[in-house]
């Protein structure tokens, strides 16, 4: 029997918010695929923080394909990657080299950040009345032009170390409904699909693309099951007909097209028995373990062909061998607590009430843009602590803008100190908090001169206010 942790490799998991529990779950079951959603990269700071944590997992020997949905145009998610007009513009340009150059540039930024895969390009063909789910993500209505642009993008990505995953097989363009919301049914023959929508997929397969994503669509004239769990589409057409031996990944399984119509057991059983390889669980924090336990039970009962599972593992490992690395991700280097100056003794980080004291965002100089860091402090600290209240103060006047009378002895206070040595009133206000509770830690985010004022208390001097440094400080406070 295959170990459950080994079966974890057959999952591509989207984690909407990377928190401590997320990393524990990844460490426990080792999904081979990690999908990073926009909510964890609204800024480069958040993205850096996520990759710094993932690099620590890699240093433990884990290997990942790390992807996003950054396609350029209608769907752009990675803040570091330059924007693009989108596939429809590329397709109308007449020169597929433009799309290829964009993919090459995008891949360089992706790789630098730590991505080694991208769910792109979109091969869906434009048809009249196509749903907004496709929109201008399509290269257009001509399958040959779609093929040319798609191949150029695949080569641009892969020549720069990022695996392309073409989607959505066998083509979402004819659907008038959005599979996020319902299960589209499309009346078309296989012969017609082979003459049109399937041409770009066949072309990319014949030219060596290494992964492909399915679409949650039913084609009743071809099969009574959606393409994602269809043996006709995955095994007969894609594997045997086109000769594809790469990794087949589902679209997200929480989409209503699948979640509202099929049980986990039926999806898993039919997908793997059809020749699929990886289940994309978009709500990984909530659903990954349940899907994995279901797969394990089905394999144990013999309802999922073990030889298919072994083939899938071989395909996934082949992709990991080519694209993953145990080195730290891109330019994101893990730094140690030795980078800080700190003293923490007898601090109760499990207090039932936690107060955050933080400055209202303001830059202290024309050569200073850290106000944006201060604006994110509450949200970043909230990933580690459930806050009773956030108390704001004015950096320039030294006035506390919120009442501190609610703080009682034993409550935990996390106080962000910004150049208080320049303002004796502000230093006094910070120290006044310690009269409310001895369970306090001062985070000195800028100037080391502040250490002198708070050396008799618990303190962490990070010498930086960005999200990565703050995250590291939270790990010291709440180990």
GIWOTA-V596590 format. One record per helix or strand. SS is the DSSP state (H for helix, E for strand). FROM is the first residue (numbers start at 1). TO is the last residue. If there is no record, write none. Layout:
SS,FROM,TO / SS,FROM,TO
This chain:
H,4,10 / E,11,15 / H,20,29 / E,33,36 / H,38,40 / H,44,59 / E,65,67 / E,72,72 / E,75,75 / H,87,93 / H,96,113 / E,117,118 / E,122,122 / H,135,137 / H,143,158 / E,163,169 / E,184,185 / H,190,195 / H,199,206 / E,211,214 / E,217,218 / H,227,229 / H,231,241 / E,247,249 / H,256,259 / H,264,273 / E,278,281 / H,284,300 / H,306,323 / H,337,339 / E,341,343 / E,354,359 / H,371,374 / H,377,382 / E,389,393 / E,400,400 / E,412,417 / H,420,422 / H,424,436 / E,440,444 / H,448,454 / E,458,461 / H,467,477
